[in-house]
Every structure is written in structure tokens, then in C-alpha cells.
Amino acid sequence: MLIAIALIATLILGACGTPAETPIEPEVPVVEDEPSVETATTLRIWADEQRAPVLNDLGAQFQAEYNVEVVVENISGVRDQFLVAAPAGEGPDIIVLAHDQLPALTESGLIAELDLGAKAAGFDEESLKAFSYEGKLYGMPYARENLGFFYNADVVDEVPDTWQGVYDLSRELIDAGEVQYGMVLAGTSYDAYPWMTSQGGYVFGLDANGDYNPMDVGVGSDGMIAFGEMALQWLEDGILSDNLDNTTAKSMFLNGDVAFFMNGPWEINNLKASDLNFGIAKFPDGGYPFLGVQGFAVNSMSENVLLAQTFLTEYIANEEAMMALYEADPRGPAYLPAAELVDDPYLQAIAEAGENAVPMPAIPAMGKVWGDWGNALTFIFDGSKTPTEAYTFAQEAIVAAIAEDTTGMVNLPGSWQIAAGFECEWDPACAATAMTLGDDGLYTATFNIPAGDYEIKVAHDGGWDTNYGVDGVPGGDNILFSVGTEGEVTFVYDPETHLLDIQLP
């Protein structure tokens, strides 16, 4: 490692033009109470609030040992900020992100291909695949995550291995007054996916190389419709709660109102801190979740690409660093030597529930799936569409969105769209509600909207991969607005601040 760092530092300093014939003086040792020697270069890392503290500690150790400063910055919305900063030469050398956020970055040429060398054998195969795109590796994984089937161990002795068994046990518990509902969903798409896959539902099929095929959309498949019909029946029978909100679902489970719900390892610590006796099981009928992978990627525009890659492969890819990351935010390590050191029965149960998990599709087309896919279950629950109508409608909308080039589109998806007479709702690819870029650099759009209360967000490129909410926060809360009297509402969006100005009639 020392040789590698010294070699890179020499190349960097060599740009100063030291003549070959000039003898190099020996390094002067640091004397106590005197200023330390300046570092040859600096590595800058962007991470979120969970990872930043531990990376700060690791960076301090790295600097002390190799005289290379590591600056770690806590950045919210890393990917969206990076998309703006990197092309301008203002981005970090390394970013920490989830694998499914890579497509927008690799498509823009902002991420350097990564060679882990002999260290690649130390990572689990699915995690490496998740950070690969078109056969090339663009990141070093460090943690895996997937949903598990959580249950209230005070009322459930043994988890049935079929959904019919879950239904029957739930009926017994409800009739005995042990719970209010058998199960609650924490969302309409990702959070329900294991139930969908158990019925044969899928999002994208695979091509001959085993990569996701954006031309094979399965949201309207027979399996997805079968799930919708089953969920509706459970809802009508009082087995399944009508809630589809993540926060409420967690509260219902924590309070003992339901026997089952599907969630991930990020919820384990909250439940451990409560008095609830809980367990985690595999999904009934062979259902499997999506696999999410957290990892590091290197800025291709950086002047320190080689140094950044060396820092990752030689200083992060080891048991000590990986265990420090695990302890800061407990998720299953993707680095196998570290995974063997983890002794947590709950994480082990999560891993078993995800034995057949498939990586979240890290392809640009996935950004055009979320809205319509998620809306389908909402339509089923509110009775506005049958399961067949809901998922068929979603399938057609997604296929059309993928076929249409929406690169550069800035849109205003929200509840107002259909109220204003457009055949879309919460649709980031709806051509009728796209904004227009003016000479002043601002995007504007004016629509006649009926009186009422509405929610809205700003979305880029016809999908949900890049979106902004309240206060211009990437992926932030929905923006609320009320129209007192029907009339023309003008929206003005600033792409620099990501703030949306709503001018009411």
C-alpha cells in the first residue's frame, strides 16, 4: 500500500517539473511542537449522515499513516448533487450511494470503471453484479439489504410457509382479539414485491446475458394481477389493513396491531429498542425481494482516480474497515470476511429471507416504472380500478414512457394532473404537463386548475430517479398547494436551486 501511495504521490508531484539531475533531499522528520509536513494531495468523499462519521475516522487513520488527507463531507442527495458538481470539476473523488442510483451517473460518463483485482474474490457475487453495468464494474460494494417477513413473536409461534396459511392464522388471531389485522403493507411497489413475486409477478425480464431487459416489462403480467386480486380479497375480508403508508405500517406493527409486515434491516434497531418481541422469517410461497447494495464509486472527472481506487481496494476492503461501517449502520456486509464476523440473528434472518433476492434494476428505464407501478395498488385499494385494469393500465403507461425519449424533460407530476383534465396522475413522463425552458434559465408552465388541495413535485427526464420536493430537497416531501378559485396557475422552477414557485390565480 505504501509503495502504491508513494508512487501516485510521486506522479502528482512530478508535474511540478523537478529536474532529473536535482538530488532529492531526505525527508525531514517531524519535530515535536513544530508544524507537520503538508500532505501531497487530498481525497474528498461525499457520504450521508450514517457513513460520514466512520469514514472520517478511517480517513484520519489513513492520513496519519500515509500523509494523504481524506476529507469527508456529509451530503444529502449525493447522486443529484454529484450530477451537477462533477461535470463542473467541483465534485468529490469518491461517493457513497446505493447501486440503483448508478445509471444516471454511468450514462453521463461520470463514474470511473473500477478494477478490484484480487480483492474481487472477497465480495459476494450478487453485490458485484449489482454495481456492474453492461459488463463493467463501476463500484465497490460494502453492504447488502433486502426485505424480510417480520412477525410479532408474542402471537405467532410459527410462520406459515404459504400465504393461505398466513391468511388462516391471521383470521384466528383477529377472531381471538389478539390483533386488529393480520398484515399491513408499508408501500405499493418495492415494499410489496415479495408478495408479488410469490405469484409470478416481475418488473423486468432478463435478456440472453442475464441483464435486465427494458423491453420486457412485467408489471401487467398474470402474476402481478394475481397478487392484486389476492390483496384486494384480503382487504375486503378484513385480513389486510387498507394502509399503504410506510410510517403508519411501522407504527401499527410496533404497537401490536398487526401480526405481519414486510420491512428491511434498517428497522431492526428501532424494534430492538422497543418492548416488542419480534422475529423475521422467509417469505411465503417462495416470494423473494429486491436486493439493494450500498457501495463506493469513483468520480471519473477526478484528478485522483488512481489514488481513490487504491484507497478503496487497499484501505476500505478489509475486515476492520468493513466492520466499522457495519457497526455504524448495521446491514449485512458484502465483503465476505466481514460477513463471517457478524453475529446478529436478526441480520442472519434477513439474509435468509433474501437468499433468492434479485438486484434492484439499475437501468435508466427503472426510473419510468415507479410511479405507475405504485399507483396501480392505490387504484385497487380505492376501488377506482380492478386489479386487471390497474396493472394493465400501468403496464401500458410504462411501456409508452420507456419508448419515448424524455431526456431533458422537466415535469410536474402530482395529484393536480388528473384534476386539471389530463390523462395522467403522478406521472413524470406526461408530455402534456412538461415545463418549458425560458431565456432566463427558468422553467415555466401554466395550467387551468380547479379549486382544491393538491400535491406536486418536480421530476427530471420523465422518471423518478431525479426529483425535488419541499425546499428543493432531492427526493423531498411532496409540495402542497391549494387553489381557492378555479383559474390559471403558473409554475416557475429554478434548476439551480431546485425551488418551485407556484403563482395562484
C-alpha positions in Angstrom: 0.0 0.0 0.0 2.8 2.4 1.0 4.5 1.8 -2.3 1.3 2.4 -4.2 0.6 5.7 -2.4 4.2 6.8 -2.8 4.1 6.0 -6.5 1.0 8.0 -7.1 2.2 10.9 -4.9 5.4 10.9 -6.9 3.5 11.2 -10.2 1.4 14.0 -8.8 4.4 16.0 -7.5 6.3 15.2 -10.7 4.0 17.6 -12.5 5.9 20.4 -10.7 8.9 19.7 -13.1 11.7 18.6 -10.7 14.8 18.2 -13.0 16.1 14.7 -13.1 19.6 15.8 -12.2 18.5 17.6 -9.0 19.2 15.3 -6.0 16.2 14.6 -3.8 16.9 15.5 -0.2 15.9 13.1 2.5 12.6 13.7 4.3 12.9 15.8 7.4 11.3 14.1 10.4 8.6 16.0 12.2 9.9 17.6 15.4 7.6 17.9 18.4 5.8 21.3 18.7 6.7 22.1 15.0 4.1 22.2 12.2 3.5 18.8 10.4 4.6 18.2 6.8 1.9 19.2 4.3 0.1 16.4 2.6 0.8 15.7 -1.0 -2.8 15.6 -2.1 -6.4 15.3 -0.7 -9.1 12.8 -1.2 -12.6 14.1 -0.9 -15.5 11.8 -0.1 -19.3 12.5 -0.2 -21.4 10.3 2.1 -24.7 10.5 4.1 -25.0 11.0 7.8 -24.7 7.3 8.6 -21.5 6.7 6.8 -19.7 10.1 7.2 -18.6 9.7 10.8 -16.9 6.3 10.4 -15.3 7.4 7.1 -14.0 10.4 9.0 -12.3 8.1 11.5 -10.9 5.9 8.7 -9.7 8.9 6.8 -7.8 10.3 9.9 -6.0 6.9 10.3 -5.2 6.9 6.6 -3.7 10.4 6.8 -1.7 9.6 9.9 -0.2 6.5 8.2 0.3 7.7 4.6 0.2 11.5 4.8 -2.8 11.7 2.4 -5.6 13.9 3.7 -9.1 12.5 3.5 -12.0 15.0 3.7 -15.4 13.5 4.3 -18.5 15.7 3.7 -22.0 14.8 4.8 -24.1 15.5 1.7 -27.9 14.9 1.4 -29.0 13.7 -2.0 -25.5 12.6 -3.0 -26.3 11.5 -6.5 -28.3 14.6 -7.5 -25.7 16.9 -6.1 -22.9 14.9 -7.8 -24.7 15.1 -11.2 -24.3 18.9 -11.1 -20.9 19.2 -9.4 -18.9 16.5 -11.2 -19.1 17.9 -14.7 -18.1 21.4 -13.4 -14.9 19.9 -11.7 -16.3 20.6 -8.3 -17.3 17.1 -7.3 -15.6 14.7 -4.8 -13.2 11.9 -5.6 -15.4 9.2 -4.1 -19.1 9.0 -3.4 -21.1 6.5 -1.3 -24.5 5.5 -2.8 -27.0 2.7 -3.5 -26.3 0.7 -6.6 -29.6 1.6 -8.3 -28.6 5.3 -8.3 -25.7 4.5 -10.7 -27.5 4.5 -14.1 -27.8 8.3 -14.3 -24.2 8.7 -13.4 -22.7 6.0 -15.7 -24.9 7.2 -18.6 -23.3 10.6 -18.1 -19.8 9.2 -18.0 -19.2 10.5 -14.5 -18.2 7.2 -12.9 -14.8 5.5 -13.5 -14.7 1.8 -14.2 -13.2 0.0 -11.2 -10.8 -2.9 -11.0 -10.8 -4.6 -7.7 -8.0 -7.0 -8.7 -7.5 -9.9 -6.3 -9.9 -8.2 -3.8 -12.9 -9.0 -6.1 -12.9 -12.6 -4.7 -13.7 -11.2 -1.3 -17.1 -9.9 -2.3 -20.3 -11.8 -2.8 -21.2 -12.3 -6.4 -24.6 -10.7 -6.4 -23.3 -7.5 -4.8 -20.6 -7.1 -7.5 -23.3 -7.8 -10.2 -25.4 -5.0 -8.7 -22.6 -2.5 -9.2 -22.0 -3.7 -12.8 -23.5 -2.1 -15.9 -23.1 -3.6 -19.4 -20.5 -6.0 -18.1 -18.3 -3.4 -16.4 -17.8 -2.8 -12.7 -18.5 0.7 -11.5 -18.3 0.5 -7.8 -17.1 -1.4 -4.7 -20.0 -2.8 -2.6 -19.8 -2.9 1.1 -23.4 -3.7 2.4 -26.4 -5.7 1.3 -30.0 -5.1 2.2 -33.4 -6.7 1.4 -36.8 -7.0 2.9 -37.7 -9.7 5.5 -41.0 -11.1 6.7 -41.3 -9.6 10.2 -43.8 -11.1 12.7 -45.0 -10.5 16.2 -43.5 -13.4 18.2 -45.9 -12.8 21.1 -48.8 -14.0 19.0 -47.1 -16.0 16.2 -45.3 -19.2 17.3 -44.5 -20.5 13.8 -44.7 -18.5 10.5 -46.7 -20.4 7.8 -44.8 -21.1 4.6 -47.8 -20.3 2.4 -49.9 -17.2 2.0 -53.0 -19.2 2.6 -51.5 -20.3 5.9 -50.8 -16.6 6.8 -54.4 -15.8 5.9 -55.8 -18.6 8.1 -53.6 -17.8 11.1 -54.5 -14.1 10.7 -58.2 -14.9 10.9 -57.7 -16.9 14.1 -55.7 -14.0 15.7 -58.2 -11.4 14.7 -61.2 -13.5 15.9 -59.4 -14.0 19.2 -58.8 -10.3 19.6 -55.0 -10.7 19.5 -54.5 -8.3 16.6 -56.6 -5.8 14.6 -55.3 -7.0 11.2 -53.2 -9.9 10.1 -51.0 -7.8 7.9 -50.2 -4.3 6.8 -48.2 -3.1 3.7 -45.6 -0.4 4.0 -45.9 0.7 0.4 -47.3 -0.1 -3.0 -44.4 -1.4 -5.0 -40.9 -2.2 -3.5 -42.5 -2.9 -0.1 -44.9 -5.4 -1.5 -42.6 -7.0 -4.1 -42.0 -10.3 -2.3 -45.8 -11.0 -2.3 -45.9 -10.1 -6.0 -43.0 -12.4 -6.9 -44.6 -15.3 -5.0 -47.4 -15.1 -7.5 -45.1 -14.8 -10.5 -45.1 -11.0 -10.8 -41.9 -9.2 -12.0 -40.8 -5.8 -13.2 -38.3 -6.6 -16.0 -37.4 -9.8 -17.6 -33.8 -10.8 -18.4 -32.0 -10.9 -21.8 -29.7 -13.7 -23.0 -26.8 -12.3 -21.0 -28.8 -12.3 -17.8 -29.2 -8.5 -17.7 -32.5 -6.7 -17.2 -34.4 -6.2 -20.5 -36.3 -2.9 -20.6 -38.3 -4.2 -23.5 -39.8 -7.0 -21.3 -42.0 -5.2 -18.7 -43.8 -7.5 -16.3 -45.9 -5.0 -14.3 -49.0 -6.1 -16.2 -48.2 -9.9 -16.1 -50.6 -12.5 -14.9 -48.6 -12.9 -11.7 -48.9 -9.2 -10.8 -52.6 -9.2 -11.5 -52.9 -12.4 -9.3 -51.2 -10.5 -6.5 -53.6 -7.6 -6.9 -56.6 -9.9 -6.7 -55.3 -11.6 -3.6 -54.5 -8.3 -1.9 -58.0 -7.0 -2.7 -59.6 -10.1 -1.3 -57.6 -9.9 1.9 -58.6 -6.2 2.2 -62.3 -7.0 1.8 -62.1 -9.8 4.3 -60.5 -7.6 6.9 -57.2 -9.5 7.0 -55.2 -6.8 5.3 -55.2 -3.2 6.5 -56.1 -0.5 4.0 -53.0 1.4 5.0 -50.2 1.9 2.3 -48.0 4.3 4.2 -44.6 3.2 5.5 -44.6 5.2 8.7 -48.0 4.1 9.7 -47.3 0.5 8.9 -44.2 0.6 11.2 -46.3 2.1 14.0 -49.0 -0.5 13.6 -46.6 -3.3 13.9 -44.7 -1.7 16.8 -48.0 -1.2 18.7 -49.0 -4.9 18.2 -52.0 -4.0 15.9 -50.8 -6.5 13.2 -49.1 -9.8 13.2 -47.0 -9.5 10.0 -45.4 -6.8 7.8 -42.5 -6.6 5.3 -39.6 -4.4 6.0 -35.8 -4.2 6.0 -32.7 -4.3 8.3 -33.0 -0.5 8.8 -36.0 -1.2 11.1 -34.2 -3.7 13.3 -32.6 -1.3 15.7 -35.9 0.6 16.2 -37.7 -2.7 17.1 -34.8 -3.8 19.4 -35.3 -0.6 21.3 -39.0 -1.3 21.9 -40.6 -3.9 24.1 -42.0 -5.8 21.1 -41.0 -9.5 20.8 -40.4 -9.9 17.1 -38.9 -12.3 14.6 -38.0 -12.4 10.9 -38.8 -15.2 8.5 -38.6 -16.1 4.9 -41.5 -15.1 2.6 -44.4 -17.4 2.0 -44.7 -19.4 -1.3 -41.1 -18.7 -2.3 -41.5 -14.9 -2.7 -38.3 -13.0 -3.0 -37.4 -9.3 -2.5 -35.2 -6.9 -4.4 -31.6 -6.8 -3.3 -30.2 -3.3 -2.6 -26.4 -2.8 -2.3 -24.6 0.1 -0.8 -21.1 0.9 -2.1 -18.4 3.3 -3.2 -17.9 4.8 -6.7 -15.0 6.9 -8.1 -15.5 10.2 -9.9 -14.2 9.8 -13.5 -13.5 13.5 -13.6 -11.3 13.4 -10.6 -7.6 14.2 -10.8 -7.0 11.4 -8.2 -8.7 8.4 -9.9 -5.8 6.0 -9.2 -5.4 7.2 -5.7 -9.1 6.9 -5.0 -9.2 3.4 -6.3 -6.2 2.4 -4.2 -7.7 3.9 -1.1 -10.8 1.7 -1.7 -9.1 -1.5 -2.5 -6.3 -1.3 0.0 -7.8 0.6 2.9 -11.6 0.0 2.8 -11.6 -3.5 1.5 -10.5 -5.2 4.8 -12.2 -6.7 7.8 -11.5 -3.8 10.2 -12.9 -1.0 7.9 -15.9 -3.1 6.8 -16.8 -4.0 10.4 -16.6 -0.3 11.3 -19.1 0.5 8.5 -21.3 -2.3 9.7 -21.3 -1.1 13.3 -22.2 2.4 12.2 -25.2 1.3 10.2 -25.9 -2.5 10.7 -26.6 -4.0 7.3 -25.2 -7.3 6.0 -21.6 -6.8 4.8 -21.0 -7.5 1.1 -17.3 -8.2 2.0 -17.3 -11.9 2.8 -14.6 -11.9 5.5 -16.5 -9.3 7.4 -19.9 -11.0 6.9 -18.4 -14.1 8.7 -17.7 -12.0 11.7 -21.3 -10.6 12.1 -23.2 -12.5 14.8 -26.7 -11.0 14.7 -29.6 -13.4 14.5 -31.9 -10.8 13.0 -29.5 -9.9 10.2 -29.0 -13.6 9.6 -32.7 -14.0 9.3 -32.8 -11.1 6.8 -30.1 -12.7 4.8 -32.0 -16.0 4.7 -35.2 -14.1 3.6 -33.1 -12.7 0.7 -31.4 -15.8 -0.4 -33.1 -15.6 -3.8 -33.2 -11.8 -3.9 -32.6 -10.1 -7.2 -30.7 -6.8 -7.6 -32.9 -3.7 -7.9 -32.8 -3.0 -11.7 -30.0 -0.5 -12.1 -31.0 0.6 -15.6 -32.3 4.0 -16.7 -35.8 2.6 -17.6 -36.4 1.8 -13.9 -37.0 5.5 -13.2 -40.1 5.3 -15.5 -41.6 2.4 -13.6 -42.1 3.6 -10.0 -44.9 6.0 -10.4 -47.4 3.9 -12.5 -46.4 0.6 -10.8 -47.1 2.1 -7.3 -50.3 3.8 -8.4 -51.8 0.6 -9.5 -52.2 -0.8 -6.0 -53.6 2.5 -4.8 -56.2 2.4 -7.6 -57.1 -1.2 -6.5 -57.5 -0.2 -2.8 -59.6 2.9 -3.5 -61.9 0.9 -5.9 -61.2 3.1 -8.9 -59.8 0.2 -10.9 -60.0 -3.6 -10.8 -56.6 -5.5 -10.4 -56.6 -6.3 -14.1 -57.4 -2.7 -15.1 -54.9 -1.2 -12.7 -51.9 -3.3 -13.7 -52.7 -3.3 -17.4 -53.0 0.5 -17.4 -49.7 0.7 -15.5 -48.0 -1.7 -18.0 -49.2 0.3 -21.0 -48.1 3.6 -19.4 -44.6 2.3 -18.5 -44.0 0.8 -21.9 -45.0 4.0 -23.6 -42.7 6.0 -21.3 -39.7 3.8 -22.0 -40.3 4.0 -25.7 -40.4 7.8 -25.5 -37.2 9.8 -25.2 -37.8 12.0 -22.2 -34.2 13.0 -21.7 -34.1 16.6 -20.6 -37.8 16.8 -19.7 -38.7 18.7 -16.6 -42.2 17.8 -15.4 -44.7 18.5 -12.6 -46.2 15.1 -11.5 -48.8 15.3 -8.9 -52.4 14.9 -7.8 -53.4 18.0 -9.8 -52.7 16.5 -13.2 -55.9 14.5 -13.5 -57.9 17.2 -11.8 -56.8 19.6 -14.5 -58.2 17.3 -17.1 -55.0 15.4 -18.2 -55.0 11.7 -18.6 -52.2 11.2 -16.1 -51.7 11.4 -12.4 -48.4 11.5 -10.6 -46.8 10.8 -14.0 -43.3 12.3 -14.5 -43.4 11.4 -18.2 -46.7 13.1 -19.0 -46.0 15.2 -22.1 -49.0 17.5 -21.5 -47.6 18.7 -18.2 -43.9 19.2 -19.2 -42.3 22.6 -18.5 -40.7 24.9 -21.0 -37.2 26.4 -20.6 -37.0 30.2 -21.0 -34.2 32.5 -22.0 -33.8 33.4 -18.3 -32.8 29.9 -17.5 -36.1 29.1 -15.6 -38.7 26.5 -16.5 -42.3 27.7 -16.6 -45.7 26.2 -17.2 -49.3 27.5 -16.8 -52.4 25.3 -16.4 -56.1 25.9 -15.6 -56.7 24.0 -12.3 -60.0 23.6 -10.4 -60.3 24.7 -6.8 -58.9 22.2 -4.4 -55.9 21.0 -2.4 -53.1 19.3 -4.3 -49.6 17.8 -4.0 -46.8 18.2 -6.6 -43.1 17.5 -7.2 -40.6 18.4 -9.9 -39.2 15.4 -11.8 -36.4 15.3 -14.4 -36.0 13.1 -17.5 -39.5 11.6 -17.4 -38.8 9.4 -14.4 -38.4 9.5 -10.6 -34.7 9.0 -10.4 -34.2 12.7 -10.1 -36.9 14.6 -8.3 -37.3 17.5 -6.0 -39.8 18.4 -3.2 -40.2 20.9 -0.5 -37.4 23.5 -0.3 -35.8 21.9 -3.4 -34.7 18.9 -1.4 -33.7 15.9 -3.7 -36.4 13.2 -3.2 -38.0 15.5 -0.6 -41.6 15.7 0.7 -44.4 16.5 -1.7 -45.1 20.2 -2.2 -48.6 21.1 -1.0 -50.7 23.9 -2.6 -54.3 25.0 -2.6 -56.3 26.7 -5.3 -59.1 28.8 -3.8 -60.9 29.6 -7.1 -60.5 27.8 -10.4 -58.1 29.6 -12.7 -54.7 29.6 -14.3 -51.8 28.5 -12.0 -48.3 29.3 -13.1 -45.3 27.2 -12.0 -41.8 28.5 -12.2 -38.8 26.1 -11.5 -35.3 27.2 -10.9 -32.9 24.3 -12.0 -30.1 25.9 -9.9 -31.9 26.0 -6.5 -34.5 23.3 -7.5 -37.1 25.5 -5.9 -40.7 25.6 -7.4 -42.6 28.9 -7.3 -46.4 28.4 -7.5 -48.3 31.5 -8.6 -52.0 31.1 -7.8 -54.9 32.8 -9.7 
